[in-house]
Amino acid sequence: AASLLGSTAAFAGTVTDATVAFLMPDQASTRYEQHDYPGFVAEMKKLCPGCKVIYQHADADAARQQQQFNSVISQGAKAIVLDPVDSTAAASLVKLAQSQGVKV
C-alpha cells in the first residue's frame, strides 16, 4: 500500500482534480475493503482533495476486470491502481492505458 501511495503522491502533486481508479481483483480478502481502499481514499483526500476515486472489484473474473478497466478509461480516469486478477492479461491493459496517457 505504501508504494501505491508513493506513486499516487507523485501523480496527485501534478493535478488538482482528476479521476483515479482503484481496481481490485475481488472482495475475498478483507484487506482490500478494510485497509487498502480506505487508506487510499484518505491519502487521496490529503494529496488531491478535488480528485474523484472510482473503486471496483472484479469478483476474481479477468474478463470483468478488463471491462472495468476499459470503463474507467472511458470515464476519464487519469490514473489506475490495479491489482490484477490475471497479471498476463493485465499487461495488455497497461499498454493500452499508457498509449492513451493514463498512468498505471
QUIRA-V435221 format. One record per residue. N is the residue number from 1. RES is the residue in three letters. SS is DSSP state (H for helix, E for strand, - for the rest). NEAR is the number of other ideal C-beta (glycine too) atoms within 10 Angstrom. D_CENTER is the distance of its C-alpha to the mean C-alpha in whole Angstrom. Layout:
N	RES	SS	NEAR	D_CENTER
N	RES	SS	NEAR	D_CENTER
//
This chain:
1	ALA	-	13	12
2	ALA	H	8	14
3	SER	H	7	13
4	LEU	H	16	9
5	LEU	H	18	11
6	GLY	H	10	14
7	SER	H	14	11
8	THR	H	22	10
9	ALA	H	14	13
10	ALA	H	12	15
11	PHE	H	18	12
12	ALA	H	21	13
13	GLY	-	9	17
14	THR	-	10	17
15	VAL	-	14	16
16	THR	-	9	17
17	ASP	-	10	15
18	ALA	-	19	12
19	THR	E	16	10
20	VAL	E	24	6
21	ALA	E	25	4
22	PHE	E	24	3
23	LEU	E	24	5
24	MET	E	23	8
25	PRO	-	21	11
26	ASP	-	14	13
27	GLN	-	12	15
28	ALA	-	12	18
29	SER	-	14	17
30	THR	H	9	17
31	ARG	H	11	16
32	TYR	H	19	12
33	GLU	H	14	14
34	GLN	H	10	16
35	HIS	H	12	15
36	ASP	H	19	11
37	TYR	H	18	10
38	PRO	H	12	13
39	GLY	H	14	13
40	PHE	H	20	10
41	VAL	H	14	11
42	ALA	H	11	14
43	GLU	H	18	14
44	MET	H	23	12
45	LYS	H	12	15
46	LYS	H	10	17
47	LEU	H	16	16
48	CYS	-	22	15
49	PRO	-	10	17
50	GLY	-	11	16
51	CYS	-	20	13
52	LYS	E	14	11
53	VAL	E	19	8
54	ILE	E	16	8
55	TYR	E	17	7
56	GLN	E	16	9
57	HIS	E	22	10
58	ALA	-	22	12
59	ASP	-	12	16
60	ALA	-	13	16
61	ASP	-	15	16
62	ALA	H	17	15
63	ALA	H	11	16
64	ARG	H	15	15
65	GLN	H	26	11
66	GLN	H	19	13
67	GLN	H	13	14
68	GLN	H	21	10
69	PHE	H	25	9
70	ASN	H	13	12
71	SER	H	14	12
72	VAL	H	23	9
73	ILE	H	18	10
74	SER	H	7	14
75	GLN	-	11	13
76	GLY	-	12	12
77	ALA	E	25	9
78	LYS	E	19	10
79	ALA	E	23	7
80	ILE	E	21	3
81	VAL	E	24	3
82	LEU	E	21	5
83	ASP	-	18	8
84	PRO	-	19	10
85	VAL	-	21	13
86	ASP	-	16	15
87	SER	H	11	15
88	THR	H	8	17
89	ALA	H	14	16
90	ALA	H	20	13
91	ALA	H	11	15
92	SER	H	10	16
93	LEU	H	22	12
94	VAL	H	16	11
95	LYS	H	11	15
96	LEU	H	15	15
97	ALA	H	21	12
98	GLN	H	11	13
99	SER	H	8	17
100	GLN	-	10	15
101	GLY	-	7	14
102	VAL	-	18	11
103	LYS	E	17	9
104	VAL	-	18	7
//
